[in-house]
Amino acid sequence: MSVTAEGDGWCVICATADVEMMVDRPFDYHYTNFPENQREPDHGSGIVLLTTDFTNIMAVTATATPMAIAPGDSTLLKAVMTAGTPPFEYRWYADPYGAIDTWHDRQESLWAYPTTTTTFSLEVWDDNSYKAYDTVEVIVGAGLTVSASPDTINVGESSQLEAVGVGGTEPYSFAWLPTTGLDDASVADPIASPANTIEYEVTMTDAGSNVLKDTVEVVVRLDVDASTTPSSIEVGDSAQLGATVEGGKGAYTYAWTPTTGLSNAAIANPWAEPSQTTQYTVEVTDEGQQTDSDTVTVTVTGGSGPQACFTWTSADGPPVELYETVTLDPACSQGNIVAWEWWLGLSPGEPPLGEPNDSVSVYGTQPVLYWELGPHIVKLRVIDDQGRTDEMLDTIDVVSK
């Protein structure tokens, strides 16, 4: 703009002088007259009217498109000029620092990538070195991600929780609930050592009072320990079984097998009254469908010893023909048998002496092929868990076809 001062006499701003001044509104100019060759005024002061012209004032408007973005998005900054004398020199600044590329901060427009709500400042100089200034704020919405590492742990182990905030206005504050098992519920990355599977919720609040929430689950593996009291009973007595469970989530369900001799196979501590030594297995399932199992053996002493028994069959039935396979089956044996010993009578008329032809610790049938005619004497000896034995003999006649 230009200002014209009208007056007379000796003056600091000479009468009828054109003076360049940086003003943005009309104003009154106070003056004092000084006679020639005098440094003191000889008559009063006054007010002179200054004529102002606002038609050529340089100004700049800083814009951002869009002015509100989500975390990770960008915005286009642009300088919009009013008046001034080209060419223009631009300089962009960001608070906080780092939201713009310093290689491009002297351009009329540029892309910005703020991670938090940021105020961008713009300075512009024209060819006459006049300066204009403006600011624009870009609001970045807050974002929150939560993790647990590892997210599945064993009983007694720990997991590192972490809440990562983006956008909004720093600093952030954090609050975790429940506080169970946490070393510090007010930090972004507490250590969690829960006894059971648990879901934690974190609330993040930024400096602008924006609130975000998120959750993360830490799974604690099931750990089942089966026991019996006492571990050994007499025939007709009972033992108390028990399943101790740690970890998992919520209520547990129980399934004991075999169910023989149990008062209730679906509870944690049934009574067991087996007639022979029995190994029980308990499988536990939690609300999250995790499962774990353990076994325990109830030893039964006393009572009668085992009873050896077997049957035999062949493809064509008795009599057994030469080179025909015979199947021996000890399923009719009684007692808590832990071993089956066979004398197969491979030679006709030979008594079952010496070492057995076969000895097994798991129940199963026994196939035999006879290739000689005559009577074959077969013996089965069974041994129970107390070391007691019983034997059975039978004769298989092999005839020619």
Order of alpha helices (4+ residues) and beta strands (2+ residues): beta-beta-beta-beta-beta-beta-beta-beta-beta-beta-beta-beta-beta-beta-beta-beta-beta-beta-beta-beta-beta-beta-beta-beta-beta-beta-beta-beta-beta-beta-beta-beta-beta-beta
